[in-house]
């Protein structure tokens, strides 16, 4: 088990967004977070990535409660274990494609027997071979999404969090996203994604419905 969420709650002053949330994510599993707009899917995802803090409850990563991590532990968790696919791609727009992927790899020293794909291999996988010298701001939105996917491919994180990864994409690019995330899961990565897209939801192994009302939740295994 990679992630175990237990009795998690999140409140903003007097407003309870959700509480009593429980689910697990195994190695190699793709789990979709679904629910109406405003239900807190992105907030829940951000709590998993320690970009936000839950009000109460526990999030265990390989048995350790990451909600209790200090700054150093949080930084190492994000650096060594976590890959994030943001809605805005979180790329350095003034840098080249290659430079963006090199930045992602810089904190992680490659061992001599490291089997992770090279930058060239990753770009080839997402259909951007020979585009490494182009600057990000010259690319279309779909191409920038592919760069973000290539970043995950070279990182090979243990946990991927994806926030509406196909929200602004056409069918062809949506299929690329699904394929890459599935390949990562098959390689042993746990994938958690927030989505409104039925196609993406149906491609996942399990679905967690973020409750419409506090205290109500449902996990449905496919």
ZAMARGU-4260 file (C-alpha; in steps of 0.2 Angstrom, whole numbers, plus 5000, padded with zeros to 4 digits):
<rodrens>
0) 5000/5000/5000 | 5007/5017/4995 | 4994/5029/5002 | 4982/5026/5016 | 4970/5041/5020
5) 4961/5039/5037 | 4947/5050/5044 | 4953/5065/5034 | 4944/5082/5036 | 4946/5099/5029
10) 4938/5115/5035 | 4939/5133/5031 | 4934/5143/5046 | 4916/5137/5049 | 4914/5129/5032
15) 4918/5110/5032 | 4923/5105/5015 | 4924/5086/5019 | 4927/5075/5033 | 4928/5056/5038
20) 4937/5053/5021 | 4945/5036/5020 | 4953/5027/5005 | 4969/5018/5000 | 4980/5017/4985
25) 4991/5002/4981 | 5007/5001/4971 | 5002/5001/4952 | 4984/5007/4955 | 4976/5022/4946
30) 4962/5030/4957 | 4951/5044/4951 | 4944/5057/4963 | 4927/5063/4956 | 4913/5074/4962
35) 4905/5091/4957 | 4914/5107/4956 | 4917/5114/4973 | 4917/5097/4982 | 4936/5099/4986
40) 4944/5086/4974 | 4959/5098/4971 | 4960/5102/4989 | 4961/5084/4993 | 4974/5081/4980
45) 4984/5095/4987 | 4983/5088/5004 | 4991/5072/4997 | 5005/5082/4990 | 5008/5092/5006
50) 5003/5108/4996 | 4989/5110/5009 | 4986/5103/5026 | 4971/5094/5032 | 4962/5100/5047
55) 4962/5082/5055 | 4966/5064/5051 | 4981/5055/5044 | 4989/5053/5027 | 5001/5038/5027
60) 5014/5036/5014 | 5022/5019/5015 | 5016/5018/5033 | 5022/5035/5038 | 5010/5049/5042
65) 5016/5063/5031 | 5004/5076/5039 | 5017/5076/5053 | 5032/5079/5042 | 5043/5095/5045
70) 5050/5106/5031 | 5065/5095/5028 | 5054/5079/5027 | 5041/5087/5016 | 5055/5093/5004
75) 5063/5076/5003 | 5045/5068/5000 | 5041/5079/4986 | 5059/5078/4978 | 5061/5059/4980
80) 5044/5051/4979 | 5031/5063/4971 | 5027/5068/4954 | 5014/5081/4950 | 5004/5085/4934
85) 4997/5103/4937 | 4983/5110/4927 | 4995/5124/4922 | 5009/5112/4919 | 5021/5121/4930
90) 5034/5123/4917 | 5048/5136/4916 | 5041/5146/4900 | 5057/5155/4896 | 5067/5139/4897
95) 5069/5125/4883 | 5060/5108/4884 | 5076/5100/4888 | 5080/5112/4902 | 5064/5109/4910
100) 5067/5091/4911 | 5085/5093/4917 | 5078/5104/4931 | 5066/5090/4936 | 5080/5078/4937
105) 5093/5089/4945 | 5089/5085/4963 | 5089/5066/4960 | 5106/5059/4956 | 5106/5045/4944
110) 5114/5029/4950 | 5125/5019/4937 | 5111/5006/4936 | 5097/5018/4935 | 5084/5012/4922
115) 5074/5027/4920 | 5072/5033/4902 | 5083/5047/4896 | 5076/5064/4891 | 5077/5060/4873
120) 5068/5043/4876 | 5054/5052/4886 | 5052/5066/4873 | 5050/5052/4859 | 5037/5043/4869
125) 5026/5059/4870 | 5028/5063/4852 | 5041/5078/4854 | 5057/5070/4848 | 5069/5083/4842
130) 5059/5097/4850 | 5070/5098/4865 | 5079/5115/4860 | 5062/5124/4858 | 5057/5136/4872
135) 5041/5132/4882 | 5032/5148/4877 | 5033/5143/4859 | 5023/5127/4862 | 5004/5124/4861
140) 4995/5120/4877 | 4994/5101/4871 | 5012/5101/4868 | 5016/5109/4885 | 5005/5095/4893
145) 5016/5082/4884 | 5032/5090/4891 | 5024/5089/4908 | 5021/5070/4905 | 5039/5068/4899
150) 5044/5075/4915 | 5035/5062/4924 | 5043/5049/4913 | 5060/5054/4917 | 5057/5056/4936
155) 5048/5039/4938 | 5040/5044/4955 | 5032/5032/4967 | 5017/5043/4968 | 5009/5054/4954
160) 4995/5067/4958 | 4986/5074/4943 | 4974/5088/4944 | 4961/5088/4929 | 4975/5082/4918
165) 4964/5082/4902 | 4953/5097/4906 | 4958/5107/4891 | 4964/5093/4879 | 4956/5086/4863
170) 4953/5067/4862 | 4970/5063/4854 | 4980/5072/4868 | 4968/5065/4881 | 4972/5047/4875
175) 4991/5051/4877 | 4989/5057/4895 | 4979/5041/4899 | 4992/5030/4891 | 5007/5038/4900
180) 4998/5037/4917 | 4994/5019/4914 | 5012/5015/4909 | 5018/5023/4925 | 5006/5013/4935
185) 5011/4997/4927 | 5029/5001/4931 | 5023/5002/4949 | 5018/5020/4952 | 5003/5024/4962
190) 4992/5037/4952 | 4979/5048/4960 | 4970/5060/4949 | 4955/5073/4950 | 4944/5073/4935
195) 4927/5077/4928 | 4931/5067/4912 | 4921/5051/4911 | 4934/5043/4899 | 4948/5046/4912
200) 4937/5040/4926 | 4933/5024/4916 | 4952/5021/4913 | 4956/5020/4931 | 4956/5005/4943
205) 4945/5013/4956 | 4935/5028/4960 | 4933/5039/4975 | 4918/5050/4975 | 4922/5066/4985
210) 4906/5068/4996 | 4893/5081/4991 | 4889/5083/5010 | 4901/5081/5024 | 4903/5064/5031
215) 4897/5055/5015 | 4910/5046/5005 | 4910/5031/4993 | 4924/5020/4986 | 4919/5010/4971
220) 4932/4997/4964 | 4930/4994/4946
</rodrens>
